[in-house]
Amino acid sequence: MKQSDKYQLLILILIAIALESSLGLIQYFFFEEGGGDKVGVNRPHGVFLQPNVMASFMATGLAIALFISTKLTLVKSRITTPLKEIIYFT
């Protein structure tokens, strides 16, 4: 596997984590457990069945984002501005 393929795989995982975090935010602010009137009472779990798995996935995203951001400052690459915004969002 070439170095560029490894970076592309990490970027693909990072995009999946950005989508998962968006779903978690939607679950936290708009969906309510039990139909109560308190927004944000339940713990979002995304597509996973347990919130701790989502937390581990988000931590993985943070590690990947930090790794890619350090590599971007050391090596010039062809990554566009929207991808950098995804990295900072996660």
C-alpha positions as CSV (number, residue, x, y, z in Angstrom):
1,M,0.0,0.0,0.0
2,K,1.5,3.3,-1.0
3,Q,1.7,6.3,1.3
4,S,-0.9,8.3,-0.7
5,D,-3.3,5.3,-0.3
6,K,-2.9,5.4,3.4
7,Y,-3.6,9.1,3.6
8,Q,-6.7,8.6,1.4
9,L,-8.0,5.9,3.7
10,L,-7.5,8.1,6.8
11,I,-9.3,10.9,5.0
12,L,-12.2,8.6,4.2
13,I,-12.4,7.5,7.8
14,L,-12.3,11.1,8.8
15,I,-15.2,12.0,6.5
16,A,-17.2,9.1,8.0
17,I,-16.5,10.5,11.5
18,A,-17.6,13.9,10.5
19,L,-20.9,12.4,9.3
20,E,-21.3,10.5,12.5
21,S,-20.7,13.5,14.6
22,S,-23.3,15.4,12.6
23,L,-25.8,12.7,13.3
24,G,-24.9,12.7,17.0
25,L,-25.5,16.5,17.2
26,I,-28.9,16.0,15.5
27,Q,-29.8,13.3,18.0
28,Y,-28.6,15.4,20.9
29,F,-30.5,18.6,20.0
30,F,-33.6,17.4,18.1
31,F,-34.5,13.9,19.3
32,E,-35.7,13.3,22.8
33,E,-35.9,10.1,24.7
34,G,-39.3,9.3,26.0
35,G,-41.0,12.2,24.4
36,G,-40.2,14.6,27.2
37,D,-39.9,18.4,26.9
38,K,-36.2,18.6,27.9
39,V,-33.9,18.9,24.9
40,G,-30.5,17.2,25.2
41,V,-31.4,14.9,28.1
42,N,-30.5,11.7,26.2
43,R,-27.0,10.6,25.2
44,P,-26.5,10.4,21.4
45,H,-25.3,7.1,20.1
46,G,-25.2,7.8,16.3
47,V,-25.5,4.6,14.3
48,F,-24.0,2.5,17.1
49,L,-26.1,0.8,19.8
50,Q,-24.1,2.2,22.7
51,P,-22.9,5.8,23.4
52,N,-19.4,4.7,24.5
53,V,-18.7,3.2,21.1
54,M,-19.5,6.5,19.5
55,A,-17.2,8.2,21.9
56,S,-14.4,5.9,20.9
57,F,-15.1,6.6,17.3
58,M,-15.0,10.3,17.9
59,A,-11.7,9.9,19.8
60,T,-10.3,8.1,16.8
61,G,-11.4,10.9,14.6
62,L,-9.6,13.4,16.8
63,A,-6.4,11.4,16.6
64,I,-6.6,11.1,12.8
65,A,-7.4,14.8,12.5
66,L,-4.4,15.7,14.6
67,F,-2.2,13.3,12.6
68,I,-3.3,14.6,9.3
69,S,-3.0,18.3,10.4
70,T,0.6,17.7,11.5
71,K,1.4,16.0,8.2
72,L,-0.2,18.9,6.2
73,T,2.2,21.4,7.8
74,L,5.3,19.3,7.2
75,V,4.5,18.1,3.6
76,K,2.8,20.1,0.8
77,S,-0.1,18.1,-0.4
78,R,-3.1,18.5,-2.8
79,I,-5.7,18.6,0.0
80,T,-8.3,21.3,-0.7
81,T,-9.8,23.8,1.7
82,P,-13.1,22.0,2.3
83,L,-11.1,18.9,3.5
84,K,-9.2,21.1,6.0
85,E,-12.5,22.4,7.3
86,I,-13.7,18.8,7.8
87,I,-10.5,18.1,9.8
88,Y,-11.1,21.2,12.0
89,F,-14.8,20.3,12.4
90,T,-14.1,16.8,13.8
